[in-house]
Amino acid sequence: MSHKTAAFAAMAKSIITNLGKRNMEGYYFEKGADCVKAIVDSIPQGSVVSWGGSETIKETGLLEAVKSGSYELIDRSSAADPEEARALYAKTVLADYYLMSSNAITLNGELINIDGNGNRVACLIQGPRHVIVVAGMNKIVTDVQSGVARVRNMASPANAVRLSRNLPCAAAGHCLDCLSPECFCNQIVVTRRSGHTGRIKVYLVAEDLGY
């Protein structure tokens, strides 16, 4: 174990304790592959599974693993038009498991997410029976304020470039607090506690994942 990994393990232990105080479960893995195996093993075959937009669940291999498993999948990206996407979202709200990442996680165990349409944060807040959050240790921040700053100045510009959005942050590389029609920093949600025991599970990975 490297010095960096050892420090991550100590930090994760503290965060997991704080997540517990907020009625959320936390787990830590050095490798994404081990994390994916643990998650897949925890989801019963035949479960209804959906997910929010996340580079992290792609990079870890979780999305591929779920798609190759024996689950009933709800994939909004497969919709042929907005009406079909809306119908699929209605089903997503009642999914057994919802997979996502978190844009930032504080040392105190708070989840910070910024969303465009709001479907991802809506499912985090209420709906799916279980929510599985996967995040690399690069997403850890000291507090809510620094977490929001991280998302707006690091994650959002990178996503704007990835999605070819005509946004000021895509050109500048940092947030300009825009109100552009294409802006996806529309909903800022801080999850300080889960109201449902056993619903939100946070899997921390000692890798640089997502934005």
TIGULO-172470 format. One record per residue: residue number from 0; residue in three letters; x, y, z of N, C-alpha, C, O in turn. Coordinates in Angstrom, 3 decimals. Atoms other than C-alpha are relative to their C-alpha. Layout:
SITE|pos|code|n.east|n.north|n.up|ca.east|ca.north|ca.up|c.east|c.north|c.up|o.east|o.north|o.up
SITE|NUM|ALA|X|Y|Z|X|Y|Z|X|Y|Z|X|Y|Z
...
***
This chain:
SITE|pos|code|n.east|n.north|n.up|ca.east|ca.north|ca.up|c.east|c.north|c.up|o.east|o.north|o.up
SITE|0|MET|0.843|-1.195|0.000|0.000|0.000|0.000|0.879|1.247|0.000|1.759|1.382|0.850
SITE|1|SER|-0.790|-1.220|0.076|1.441|3.374|-1.017|-0.411|0.973|1.101|-1.446|0.803|1.744
SITE|2|HIS|0.325|-1.015|-1.010|1.527|6.374|1.297|-1.307|0.714|-0.361|-2.117|1.031|0.510
SITE|3|LYS|1.207|-0.682|0.452|-1.175|8.015|-0.812|-1.229|-0.866|0.259|-2.254|-0.377|0.733
SITE|4|THR|1.124|0.913|-0.213|-3.415|4.953|-0.654|-0.318|-0.133|1.479|-1.484|-0.208|1.868
SITE|5|ALA|0.206|0.093|-1.443|-2.897|4.697|3.092|-0.737|1.235|0.523|-1.612|1.132|1.383
SITE|6|ALA|0.668|-1.236|-0.415|-3.934|8.334|3.499|-1.459|-0.010|-0.461|-2.350|0.417|0.274
SITE|7|PHE|1.370|0.111|0.503|-7.001|7.721|1.314|-0.837|-0.910|0.899|-1.990|-0.608|1.207
SITE|8|ALA|0.719|0.956|-0.842|-7.964|4.745|3.468|-0.394|0.640|1.332|-1.504|0.436|1.823
SITE|9|ALA|0.290|-0.669|-1.266|-7.735|6.823|6.638|-1.087|1.053|-0.190|-1.988|1.181|0.638
SITE|10|MET|1.003|-1.023|0.285|-9.735|9.646|5.074|-1.360|-0.644|-0.236|-2.375|-0.171|0.276
SITE|11|ALA|1.256|0.686|0.295|-12.370|7.234|3.765|-0.651|-0.536|1.264|-1.872|-0.483|1.407
SITE|12|LYS|0.534|0.522|-1.268|-12.763|5.669|7.196|-0.743|1.084|0.757|-1.816|0.846|1.311
SITE|13|SER|0.634|-1.128|-0.689|-13.565|9.069|8.663|-1.287|0.418|-0.705|-2.299|0.684|-0.056
SITE|14|ILE|1.187|-0.392|0.776|-15.995|9.935|5.856|-1.122|-1.014|0.193|-2.284|-0.637|0.347
SITE|15|ILE|0.999|1.052|-0.182|-17.772|6.590|6.224|-0.673|0.116|1.362|-1.878|-0.102|1.486
SITE|16|THR|0.573|-0.225|-1.335|-18.239|7.274|9.937|-1.000|1.153|-0.043|-2.084|1.070|0.534
SITE|17|ASN|0.887|-1.168|0.094|-19.752|10.665|9.113|-1.229|-0.275|-0.862|-2.304|0.265|-0.602
SITE|18|LEU|1.153|0.406|0.791|-21.979|9.150|6.439|-0.999|-0.755|0.881|-2.211|-0.569|0.772
SITE|19|GLY|0.852|0.755|-0.911|-23.297|6.793|9.098|-0.816|0.902|0.909|-1.978|0.621|1.201
SITE|20|LYS|0.712|-0.957|-0.846|-24.209|9.734|11.296|-1.148|0.664|-0.770|-2.107|1.155|-0.175
SITE|21|ARG|1.008|-0.628|0.857|-26.250|11.029|8.340|-0.954|-1.043|-0.606|-1.661|-0.767|-1.575
SITE|22|ASN|0.902|1.082|0.407|-28.109|7.713|7.915|0.284|-0.501|-1.411|-0.626|-0.928|-2.122
SITE|23|MET|-0.435|0.556|1.273|-26.115|6.712|4.830|1.122|-0.994|0.262|1.910|-0.816|1.190
SITE|24|GLU|-1.053|1.000|-0.146|-23.867|3.673|4.423|1.178|0.357|-0.897|0.999|0.902|-1.986
SITE|25|GLY|-1.187|-0.281|0.790|-20.305|3.999|3.201|0.919|-1.203|-0.093|1.020|-1.995|0.844
SITE|26|TYR|-0.932|1.101|0.239|-17.787|1.564|1.736|1.219|0.563|-0.732|1.125|1.578|-1.422
SITE|27|TYR|-1.223|-0.496|0.627|-14.203|1.954|0.533|0.717|-1.136|-0.711|0.812|-2.250|-0.196
SITE|28|PHE|-0.741|0.978|0.792|-12.240|0.141|-2.164|1.216|0.668|-0.620|1.156|1.823|-1.041
SITE|29|GLU|-1.188|-0.537|0.653|-8.738|0.613|-3.490|-0.158|-0.019|-1.516|0.340|0.866|-2.212
SITE|30|LYS|0.110|0.165|1.450|-9.706|-0.589|-6.965|-1.466|0.017|-0.437|-2.341|-0.546|0.221
SITE|31|GLY|1.344|-0.090|0.535|-12.749|0.180|-9.064|-0.606|-1.354|-0.320|-1.804|-1.559|-0.128
SITE|32|ALA|0.499|1.325|0.369|-13.033|-3.431|-10.243|-0.572|-0.729|1.212|-1.595|-1.406|1.111
SITE|33|ASP|0.487|0.643|-1.224|-13.427|-4.662|-6.664|-1.301|0.650|0.466|-2.198|-0.022|0.976
SITE|34|CYS|1.205|-0.736|-0.361|-16.020|-1.973|-6.018|-1.172|-0.471|-0.861|-2.265|-0.715|-0.350
SITE|35|VAL|1.045|0.439|0.923|-18.006|-3.007|-9.100|-0.504|-1.386|0.371|-1.710|-1.631|0.359
SITE|36|LYS|0.395|1.361|-0.374|-17.995|-6.660|-8.026|-0.885|0.013|1.242|-1.894|-0.689|1.307
SITE|37|ALA|0.774|-0.076|-1.239|-19.263|-5.766|-4.563|-1.405|0.539|-0.258|-2.380|0.054|0.315
SITE|38|ILE|1.312|-0.593|0.316|-22.072|-3.629|-6.001|-0.875|-0.997|-0.741|-2.032|-1.203|-0.375
SITE|39|VAL|0.771|0.958|0.795|-23.169|-6.206|-8.580|-0.460|-1.170|0.865|-1.585|-1.649|0.723
SITE|40|ASP|0.361|1.106|-0.889|-23.123|-8.937|-5.935|-1.121|0.380|0.967|-1.839|-0.485|1.469
SITE|41|SER|1.014|-0.455|-0.955|-25.400|-6.804|-3.757|-1.376|0.226|-0.638|-2.370|0.396|0.068
SITE|42|ILE|1.264|-0.242|0.711|-28.090|-6.335|-6.441|-0.608|-1.328|-0.423|-0.030|-2.024|-1.258
SITE|43|PRO|0.625|1.284|0.350|-30.460|-9.312|-6.667|-0.351|-0.077|-1.483|-0.760|0.917|-2.083
SITE|44|GLN|0.367|0.203|1.394|-31.017|-10.773|-10.128|-1.483|0.291|-0.180|-2.300|-0.013|0.690
SITE|45|GLY|1.383|-0.332|0.280|-34.216|-9.562|-11.720|-0.411|1.376|0.495|-1.526|1.820|0.226
SITE|46|SER|0.320|-1.333|-0.506|-34.051|-6.163|-9.988|-0.133|0.988|-1.148|0.503|0.838|-2.191
SITE|47|VAL|0.138|-1.084|0.966|-35.157|-3.079|-11.894|1.092|1.022|0.292|1.145|1.575|1.391
SITE|48|VAL|-1.169|-0.859|-0.202|-32.034|-0.945|-12.362|0.008|1.134|-1.028|-0.247|0.912|-2.212
SITE|49|SER|-0.167|-1.144|0.882|-31.568|2.536|-13.812|1.184|0.827|0.489|1.806|0.483|1.494
SITE|50|TRP|-1.174|-0.785|-0.355|-28.897|5.219|-13.660|-0.125|1.420|-0.522|-0.907|1.707|-1.428
SITE|51|GLY|-0.091|-1.378|0.451|-28.136|8.901|-14.034|1.271|0.179|-0.804|2.159|-0.673|-0.763
SITE|52|GLY|-1.204|-0.261|0.779|-25.564|10.444|-16.348|1.220|0.045|0.893|1.266|0.833|1.838
SITE|53|SER|-1.181|0.066|-0.855|-22.174|9.590|-14.883|1.170|-0.607|-0.755|1.085|-1.735|-1.241
SITE|54|GLU|-1.224|0.548|0.572|-18.695|9.176|-16.308|0.628|-1.016|0.943|1.294|-1.952|0.501
SITE|55|THR|-0.587|0.899|-1.002|-17.692|7.446|-13.071|-0.512|-1.422|-0.152|0.279|-2.365|-0.145
SITE|56|ILE|0.509|1.361|0.103|-20.033|4.490|-13.464|0.401|-0.644|-1.328|0.402|-1.869|-1.452
SITE|57|LYS|-0.535|0.543|1.257|-18.761|4.123|-17.033|1.460|-0.407|0.191|1.859|-1.507|-0.192
SITE|58|GLU|-1.439|0.236|-0.143|-15.070|4.371|-16.107|0.311|-1.199|0.892|1.280|-1.917|0.645
SITE|59|THR|-0.237|1.142|-0.892|-15.327|1.807|-13.301|-0.399|-1.322|-0.638|0.048|-2.385|-0.206
SITE|60|GLY|0.505|1.220|0.597|-17.070|-0.671|-15.562|-1.327|-0.438|0.587|-1.861|-1.481|0.207
SITE|61|LEU|1.260|0.367|-0.644|-20.203|-0.679|-13.396|-1.152|-0.036|-0.997|-1.972|-0.954|-0.962
SITE|62|LEU|1.105|-0.052|0.954|-22.531|0.322|-16.231|0.032|-1.221|-0.918|-1.004|-1.827|-1.192
SITE|63|GLU|-0.146|1.168|0.866|-21.167|-2.421|-18.483|-0.383|-1.277|0.737|-1.029|-2.160|0.172
SITE|64|ALA|0.298|1.187|-0.801|-21.446|-4.978|-15.673|-1.499|-0.161|0.211|-2.032|-1.269|0.145
SITE|65|VAL|1.451|0.052|-0.207|-25.065|-4.081|-15.002|-0.711|-0.385|-1.294|-1.645|-1.187|-1.285
SITE|66|LYS|0.640|0.293|1.288|-25.964|-4.182|-18.693|0.177|-1.463|-0.416|-0.640|-2.003|-1.162
SITE|67|SER|-0.234|1.405|0.343|-24.498|-7.679|-18.976|-0.592|-0.951|1.040|-0.492|-2.170|0.899
SITE|68|GLY|0.580|0.814|-1.059|-26.282|-8.889|-15.841|-1.453|-0.360|-0.277|-2.018|-0.010|-1.314
SITE|69|SER|1.390|0.453|0.138|-29.710|-10.411|-15.300|-0.936|0.965|0.713|-1.547|0.630|1.728
SITE|70|TYR|0.827|-1.035|-0.613|-31.573|-7.200|-14.529|-0.981|0.561|-1.023|-0.793|0.417|-2.231
SITE|71|GLU|0.908|-0.748|0.855|-34.504|-5.252|-15.904|0.497|1.438|-0.030|0.450|2.136|0.983
SITE|72|LEU|-0.658|-1.296|0.098|-32.878|-2.079|-17.183|-0.936|1.080|-0.530|-1.753|0.836|-1.418
SITE|73|ILE|0.713|-1.173|0.500|-34.392|1.366|-17.652|1.059|1.001|-0.456|1.745|1.609|0.365
SITE|74|ASP|-1.043|-0.854|0.577|-32.167|3.382|-19.979|-0.649|1.156|-0.755|-1.134|0.975|-1.872
SITE|75|ARG|0.639|-1.160|0.618|-33.468|6.884|-20.748|0.682|0.396|-1.305|0.053|1.017|-2.162
SITE|76|SER|-0.709|-0.377|1.226|-30.799|7.306|-23.444|-0.515|-0.774|-1.212|-0.209|-0.425|-2.352
SITE|77|SER|0.538|0.800|1.104|-32.626|4.691|-25.515|-1.296|0.586|-0.549|-1.831|0.084|-1.537
SITE|78|ALA|1.278|-0.589|0.422|-35.705|6.913|-25.862|0.102|0.586|-1.399|1.106|1.202|-1.758
SITE|79|ALA|0.018|-0.496|1.376|-36.674|7.794|-29.420|-0.391|1.464|-0.084|-0.062|2.146|-1.055
SITE|80|ASP|0.446|-1.384|0.008|-38.226|11.133|-28.478|-0.250|0.455|1.436|-0.235|-0.368|2.352
SITE|81|PRO|0.208|-0.525|-1.360|-38.912|13.409|-25.473|-1.149|-0.666|0.764|-1.063|-0.836|1.980
SITE|82|GLU|1.130|0.627|-0.677|-42.243|11.746|-24.719|0.365|-1.383|0.529|-0.039|-1.766|1.627
SITE|83|GLU|-0.452|1.317|-0.461|-40.659|8.305|-24.520|0.975|0.145|1.161|0.959|-0.652|2.100
SITE|84|ALA|-0.938|-0.261|-1.101|-37.892|9.738|-22.328|-0.758|0.319|1.281|-0.368|-0.116|2.364
SITE|85|ARG|0.831|-0.344|-1.157|-40.548|11.150|-20.013|-0.648|-1.250|0.599|-0.714|-1.399|1.819
SITE|86|ALA|0.615|1.240|-0.464|-42.285|7.768|-19.813|1.019|-0.896|0.706|0.714|-1.522|1.721
SITE|87|LEU|-1.051|0.807|-0.626|-39.004|6.014|-19.034|0.407|0.591|1.352|0.692|-0.138|2.302
SITE|88|TYR|-0.338|-0.633|-1.280|-38.237|8.573|-16.334|-1.033|-0.347|1.068|-0.686|-0.563|2.229
SITE|89|ALA|1.058|0.349|-0.947|-41.592|7.824|-14.718|0.245|-1.391|0.578|-0.018|-1.635|1.756
SITE|90|LYS|-0.324|1.339|-0.475|-40.513|4.175|-14.507|1.249|0.009|0.883|1.347|-0.754|1.844
SITE|91|THR|-1.240|-0.096|-0.765|-37.075|5.151|-13.196|-0.266|0.342|1.462|0.402|-0.169|2.361
SITE|92|VAL|0.324|-0.432|-1.365|-38.632|6.781|-10.144|-0.365|-1.183|0.884|-0.192|-1.127|2.101
SITE|93|LEU|0.404|1.173|-0.762|-39.911|3.344|-9.108|0.993|-1.159|-0.131|0.661|-2.297|0.203
SITE|94|ALA|-1.015|1.044|0.149|-36.698|1.420|-9.868|0.408|-0.559|1.360|0.279|0.104|2.389
SITE|95|ASP|-0.520|0.600|-1.233|-35.279|-0.962|-7.297|1.357|0.607|0.363|1.649|0.864|1.531
SITE|96|TYR|-1.343|-0.549|-0.219|-31.760|0.417|-7.747|0.271|1.115|-0.994|-0.026|0.996|-2.183
SITE|97|TYR|-0.384|-1.123|0.844|-30.533|3.745|-9.077|1.489|0.246|0.194|1.950|0.416|1.323
SITE|98|LEU|-1.454|-0.164|-0.041|-26.837|4.175|-9.936|0.383|1.413|-0.409|-0.177|1.967|-1.355
SITE|99|MET|-0.443|-1.351|0.308|-25.057|7.518|-9.938|1.345|0.255|0.665|1.842|-0.575|1.427
SITE|100|SER|-1.145|-0.468|-0.758|-21.992|9.385|-8.807|-0.450|1.241|0.757|-1.614|1.634|0.676
SITE|101|SER|0.267|-1.278|-0.652|-21.806|12.508|-6.678|1.054|0.968|-0.485|2.228|0.615|-0.586
SITE|102|ASN|-0.960|-0.975|0.499|-20.202|15.671|-7.963|1.060|0.346|1.028|2.191|0.684|0.679
SITE|103|ALA|-0.958|-0.238|-1.086|-18.553|16.168|-4.585|-0.552|-0.625|1.280|-1.763|-0.783|1.437
SITE|104|ILE|0.368|0.542|-1.315|-18.570|14.651|-1.085|0.889|0.668|1.036|2.113|0.677|0.898
SITE|105|THR|-0.800|-0.691|-1.019|-17.487|16.564|1.996|0.595|-0.989|0.998|0.150|-2.131|1.111
SITE|106|LEU|-0.601|0.809|-1.057|-15.287|15.227|4.763|-1.021|-0.339|1.071|-0.883|-1.343|1.770
SITE|107|ASN|1.052|0.224|-0.984|-18.380|15.493|6.951|-1.108|-0.923|-0.506|-2.067|-1.195|0.216
SITE|108|GLY|0.962|0.951|0.512|-20.323|13.137|4.695|-1.189|0.577|-0.732|-2.190|-0.115|-0.916
SITE|109|GLU|1.085|-0.606|0.775|-22.518|15.568|2.764|0.238|-0.243|-1.495|1.375|-0.192|-1.964
SITE|110|LEU|-0.088|0.194|1.442|-23.265|14.870|-0.910|-0.395|1.292|-0.705|-1.412|1.895|-0.360
SITE|111|ILE|0.266|-1.231|0.733|-23.147|17.823|-3.318|-0.164|-0.337|-1.471|0.719|-0.940|-2.080
SITE|112|ASN|0.258|0.295|1.406|-24.709|17.584|-6.766|-0.617|1.196|-0.707|-1.479|1.882|-0.157
SITE|113|ILE|0.548|-1.055|0.851|-25.423|20.077|-9.549|-0.541|-0.673|-1.256|0.138|-1.492|-1.875
SITE|114|ASP|0.675|0.701|1.087|-27.860|19.053|-12.260|-0.674|0.982|-0.940|-1.015|2.099|-0.551
SITE|115|GLY|0.658|-0.835|0.995|-29.380|20.441|-15.434|-1.502|-0.183|0.006|-2.242|0.728|0.380
SITE|116|ASN|1.429|0.282|0.028|-32.769|18.798|-15.869|-0.554|-0.342|1.377|-1.739|-0.145|1.642
SITE|117|GLY|0.438|0.316|-1.356|-32.907|17.630|-12.267|-0.429|-1.432|0.211|-0.740|-1.814|1.339
SITE|118|ASN|0.440|1.383|-0.155|-33.805|13.991|-12.967|0.922|-0.809|0.912|0.456|-1.652|1.678
SITE|119|ARG|-0.967|0.746|-0.814|-30.619|12.690|-11.322|-0.155|0.342|1.475|-0.246|-0.552|2.317
SITE|120|VAL|0.116|-0.376|-1.414|-30.919|14.696|-8.121|-1.390|-0.334|0.546|-1.548|-0.603|1.737
SITE|121|ALA|1.349|0.358|-0.441|-34.667|14.023|-8.018|-0.031|-1.445|0.478|-0.635|-1.750|1.506
SITE|122|CYS|-0.028|1.413|-0.386|-34.012|10.266|-7.906|0.874|-0.231|1.231|0.626|-1.154|2.007
SITE|123|LEU|-0.795|0.079|-1.226|-31.343|10.777|-5.275|-0.862|0.354|1.202|-0.789|-0.298|2.243
SITE|124|ILE|0.815|-0.487|-1.117|-33.822|12.640|-3.105|-1.142|-0.956|0.332|-1.379|-1.248|1.504
SITE|125|GLN|1.183|0.808|-0.243|-36.855|10.388|-3.544|-0.319|-0.852|-1.211|-0.050|-0.456|-2.345
SITE|126|GLY|0.443|0.838|1.107|-38.190|7.530|-5.626|0.560|-1.400|0.046|-0.017|-2.270|0.698
SITE|127|PRO|-0.557|1.348|0.026|-35.932|4.532|-6.299|0.212|-0.566|1.406|0.553|0.157|2.342
SITE|128|ARG|-0.093|0.642|-1.326|-35.839|2.014|-3.447|1.416|0.070|0.574|1.600|0.268|1.775
SITE|129|HIS|-1.404|-0.051|-0.417|-32.031|1.970|-3.321|0.767|0.939|-0.926|0.537|0.939|-2.135
SITE|130|VAL|-0.863|-0.878|0.789|-29.495|4.584|-4.480|1.448|-0.377|0.288|1.879|-0.373|1.441
SITE|131|ILE|-1.409|0.354|-0.126|-25.891|3.529|-5.114|0.829|1.122|-0.608|0.718|1.419|-1.797
SITE|132|VAL|-0.842|-1.119|0.413|-23.389|6.388|-5.303|1.450|-0.470|-0.047|1.977|-0.957|0.953
SITE|133|VAL|-1.409|0.380|0.143|-19.890|5.680|-6.637|0.816|1.256|-0.261|0.466|2.057|-1.127
SITE|134|ALA|-0.817|-1.215|0.166|-17.173|8.326|-6.319|1.468|-0.288|0.261|1.826|-0.982|1.213
SITE|135|GLY|-1.433|0.074|-0.230|-13.435|8.512|-6.693|0.393|0.959|1.108|-0.335|1.906|1.405
SITE|136|MET|-0.454|-0.859|-1.088|-11.445|10.088|-3.891|0.349|1.403|-0.482|0.543|2.304|0.333
SITE|137|ASN|-0.209|-1.345|0.549|-10.806|13.034|-6.241|-1.216|0.894|0.216|-1.120|2.110|0.052
SITE|138|LYS|1.222|-0.773|-0.222|-14.384|14.119|-5.439|-0.113|0.525|1.441|-1.051|1.255|1.761
SITE|139|ILE|0.091|-0.395|-1.408|-13.651|14.675|-1.736|0.409|1.462|0.182|1.423|1.908|-0.355
SITE|140|VAL|-0.260|-1.424|-0.264|-13.789|18.297|-0.524|-0.153|0.262|1.493|-0.702|-0.562|2.225
SITE|141|THR|0.029|-0.288|-1.436|-13.486|19.987|2.845|-1.393|0.367|0.508|-1.779|-0.025|1.609
SITE|142|ASP|1.316|-0.446|-0.463|-16.949|21.556|3.009|-0.916|0.274|-1.187|-0.496|0.161|-2.338
SITE|143|VAL|0.989|-0.213|1.051|-20.099|22.400|1.048|0.421|1.113|-0.954|0.313|0.962|-2.171
SITE|144|GLN|-0.394|-1.133|0.839|-18.812|25.751|-0.205|1.096|-0.392|-0.991|1.014|-0.061|-2.173
SITE|145|SER|-1.079|0.406|0.905|-15.617|24.249|-1.620|-0.492|-1.072|-0.969|0.026|-1.195|-2.079
SITE|146|GLY|0.565|1.001|0.890|-17.681|21.396|-3.057|-0.741|0.626|-1.165|-0.575|0.203|-2.309
SITE|147|VAL|0.716|-0.698|1.065|-19.956|23.726|-5.004|0.998|0.657|-0.950|0.827|0.615|-2.168
SITE|148|ALA|-1.023|-0.641|0.833|-16.895|25.630|-6.220|0.706|-1.028|-0.880|1.001|-0.762|-2.045
SITE|149|ARG|-0.654|1.049|0.774|-15.269|22.383|-7.310|-0.857|-0.413|-1.192|-0.362|-0.526|-2.314
SITE|150|VAL|0.885|0.437|1.071|-18.284|21.311|-9.325|-0.109|1.054|-1.093|-0.007|0.739|-2.278
SITE|151|ARG|0.235|-1.056|0.978|-18.834|24.661|-11.001|1.262|0.354|-0.783|1.177|0.757|-1.944
SITE|152|ASN|-1.232|-0.422|0.662|-15.174|25.291|-11.823|0.827|-1.136|-0.589|1.753|-0.892|-1.362
SITE|153|MET|-0.751|1.133|0.538|-13.922|21.782|-12.591|-0.896|-0.964|-0.774|-0.636|-1.269|-1.938
SITE|154|ALA|0.857|1.006|0.630|-16.728|19.340|-13.340|-0.851|0.584|-1.125|-0.913|0.017|-2.217
SITE|155|SER|0.916|-0.571|0.995|-19.142|21.614|-15.199|0.703|0.420|-1.293|0.196|0.106|-2.370
SITE|156|PRO|-0.680|-0.338|1.261|-16.618|23.065|-17.700|0.407|-1.242|-0.796|0.289|-1.264|-2.021
SITE|157|ALA|-0.394|1.229|0.688|-15.340|19.565|-18.488|-1.202|-0.663|-0.655|-1.106|-1.161|-1.776
SITE|158|ASN|1.224|0.575|0.572|-18.897|18.320|-19.019|-0.506|0.832|-1.171|-1.027|0.288|-2.145
SITE|159|ALA|0.429|-0.876|1.097|-19.680|21.343|-21.190|0.791|-0.304|-1.268|0.235|-0.312|-2.367
SITE|160|VAL|-0.845|0.348|1.149|-16.768|20.445|-23.453|-0.402|-1.378|-0.533|-0.534|-1.575|-1.741
SITE|161|ARG|0.363|1.368|0.404|-17.726|16.745|-23.462|-1.304|-0.035|-0.787|-1.435|-0.782|-1.757
SITE|162|LEU|1.315|0.004|0.620|-21.305|17.517|-24.446|-0.145|1.044|-1.113|-1.227|1.225|-1.672
SITE|163|SER|-0.010|-1.033|1.062|-20.331|20.278|-26.933|-1.049|1.066|0.243|-1.741|1.489|-0.683
SITE|164|ARG|0.957|-1.054|-0.341|-22.457|22.837|-25.094|0.605|1.371|-0.294|1.787|1.604|-0.045
SITE|165|ASN|-0.431|-1.364|0.273|-22.229|26.458|-26.184|-0.123|0.814|1.290|-1.061|1.591|1.465
SITE|166|LEU|0.031|-0.628|-1.325|-21.426|27.706|-22.686|1.291|0.773|0.263|2.355|0.375|-0.210
SITE|167|PRO|-1.199|-0.775|-0.324|-19.018|30.349|-21.351|1.079|-0.822|0.694|2.269|-0.619|0.455
SITE|168|CYS|-0.988|0.787|-0.744|-17.371|27.803|-19.045|0.780|-0.939|-0.918|1.927|-1.281|-0.628
SITE|169|ALA|-0.705|0.864|0.945|-16.505|25.582|-22.014|1.160|0.745|-0.647|2.204|0.159|-0.933
SITE|170|ALA|-1.044|-0.815|0.625|-14.493|28.437|-23.515|1.038|0.476|1.015|2.232|0.527|0.718
SITE|171|ALA|-0.900|-0.576|-1.001|-13.030|29.842|-20.281|0.673|-1.058|0.871|1.755|-0.824|1.410
SITE|172|GLY|-0.569|1.041|-0.849|-12.435|26.563|-18.421|-0.372|0.136|1.454|0.109|-0.621|2.297
SITE|173|HIS|0.463|-0.171|-1.380|-14.135|27.840|-15.283|-1.376|0.663|-0.037|-1.791|1.197|-1.066
SITE|174|CYS|1.363|-0.519|-0.060|-17.570|28.982|-14.133|-0.028|1.529|-0.102|0.778|2.228|0.512
SITE|175|LEU|0.221|-1.438|0.116|-18.782|32.446|-15.154|-1.406|0.366|0.488|-1.928|1.439|0.185
SITE|176|ASP|1.319|-0.225|-0.609|-22.105|32.113|-13.291|-1.022|0.418|-1.043|-1.772|1.374|-0.847
SITE|177|CYS|0.859|-0.381|1.124|-24.007|32.185|-16.569|-1.459|-0.391|0.233|-1.776|-1.198|1.107
SITE|178|LEU|1.423|0.353|0.052|-27.748|32.028|-17.183|-0.349|-0.387|-1.433|-1.441|-0.095|-1.921
SITE|179|SER|0.163|0.398|1.395|-27.324|30.590|-20.669|-1.151|-0.986|-0.156|-1.419|-1.768|0.756
SITE|180|PRO|1.050|0.986|0.271|-30.210|28.642|-22.238|0.500|-1.433|0.054|-0.285|-2.347|0.307
SITE|181|GLU|-0.558|1.350|-0.020|-27.861|25.642|-22.396|0.632|-0.352|1.345|1.212|-1.428|1.494
SITE|182|CYS|-0.623|0.220|-1.313|-26.712|25.952|-18.776|-0.533|-1.263|0.664|-1.736|-1.523|0.638
SITE|183|PHE|0.471|1.170|-0.749|-26.825|22.736|-16.772|0.333|0.096|1.483|0.291|-0.905|2.198
SITE|184|CYS|-0.169|-0.240|-1.435|-25.994|24.266|-13.393|-1.306|0.612|0.531|-1.317|1.721|1.065
SITE|185|ASN|1.312|-0.528|-0.340|-29.696|24.664|-12.681|-0.468|-0.379|1.399|-1.137|0.405|2.072
SITE|186|GLN|0.411|0.479|-1.321|-30.222|22.613|-9.535|1.256|-0.285|0.818|2.120|-1.048|0.386
SITE|187|ILE|-1.107|0.283|-0.916|-27.760|22.646|-6.641|-0.593|-0.650|1.236|-1.343|-0.018|1.980
SITE|188|VAL|0.601|0.777|-1.078|-28.614|19.949|-4.107|1.074|-0.494|0.965|2.068|-1.094|0.556
SITE|189|VAL|-0.879|0.504|-1.055|-26.876|19.210|-0.815|-0.787|-1.018|0.817|-1.801|-0.687|1.431
SITE|190|THR|0.633|1.044|-0.796|-27.822|15.921|0.798|0.755|-0.075|1.319|1.854|-0.624|1.388
SITE|191|ARG|-0.655|-0.021|-1.312|-27.012|16.422|4.471|-0.379|-1.207|0.844|0.280|-1.507|1.840
SITE|192|ARG|0.430|1.185|-0.727|-28.904|13.325|5.636|-1.025|-0.754|-0.839|-1.780|-0.146|-1.599
SITE|193|SER|1.028|0.796|0.653|-30.982|10.457|4.281|-1.122|-0.267|1.001|-0.873|-0.616|2.155
SITE|194|GLY|1.141|0.245|-0.872|-34.479|10.115|5.695|-0.433|-1.451|0.034|-1.361|-1.812|0.758
SITE|195|HIS|0.394|1.401|0.107|-34.621|6.411|4.824|1.209|-0.897|0.264|2.150|-0.930|-0.529
SITE|196|THR|-1.110|0.871|-0.382|-32.331|3.929|6.572|0.274|-1.060|-1.068|-0.642|-1.736|-1.535
SITE|197|GLY|-0.411|1.027|0.953|-30.376|1.709|4.174|-0.229|0.352|-1.451|0.077|-0.451|-2.332
SITE|198|ARG|0.321|-0.347|1.392|-31.461|3.598|1.053|1.216|0.474|-0.788|1.444|0.000|-1.901
SITE|199|ILE|-1.147|-0.565|0.724|-28.308|5.566|0.095|1.286|-0.673|0.462|1.621|-0.664|1.646
SITE|200|LYS|-1.287|0.648|-0.285|-25.030|3.668|-0.112|1.063|0.670|-0.846|0.914|0.784|-2.063
SITE|201|VAL|-1.072|-0.735|0.677|-21.826|5.515|-0.999|1.249|-0.873|-0.065|1.765|-1.318|0.960
SITE|202|TYR|-1.188|0.821|0.228|-18.914|3.587|-2.503|1.157|0.908|-0.422|1.140|1.490|-1.507
SITE|203|LEU|-1.181|-0.830|0.274|-15.586|5.434|-2.337|1.109|-0.876|-0.600|1.352|-1.992|-0.141
SITE|204|VAL|-1.052|0.748|0.698|-12.769|4.334|-4.657|1.275|0.837|-0.045|1.235|2.028|-0.356
SITE|205|ALA|-1.285|-0.716|-0.030|-9.095|5.266|-4.364|0.560|0.179|-1.419|1.700|-0.185|-1.706
SITE|206|GLU|-0.400|-0.280|1.369|-8.962|6.290|-8.018|-0.545|1.367|-0.400|-1.471|1.893|0.217
SITE|207|ASP|0.475|-1.259|0.548|-9.385|9.473|-10.015|-1.073|-0.335|-1.021|-0.777|-0.826|-2.111
SITE|208|LEU|1.131|0.403|0.841|-12.843|9.006|-11.514|-0.904|1.170|-0.334|-1.151|2.033|0.508
SITE|209|GLY|0.951|-1.050|0.377|-15.190|11.255|-13.449|0.621|1.382|0.014|1.837|1.544|-0.089
SITE|210|TYR|-0.452|-1.400|0.049|-14.994|15.037|-13.354|-0.174|0.661|1.356|0.150|1.838|1.515
***
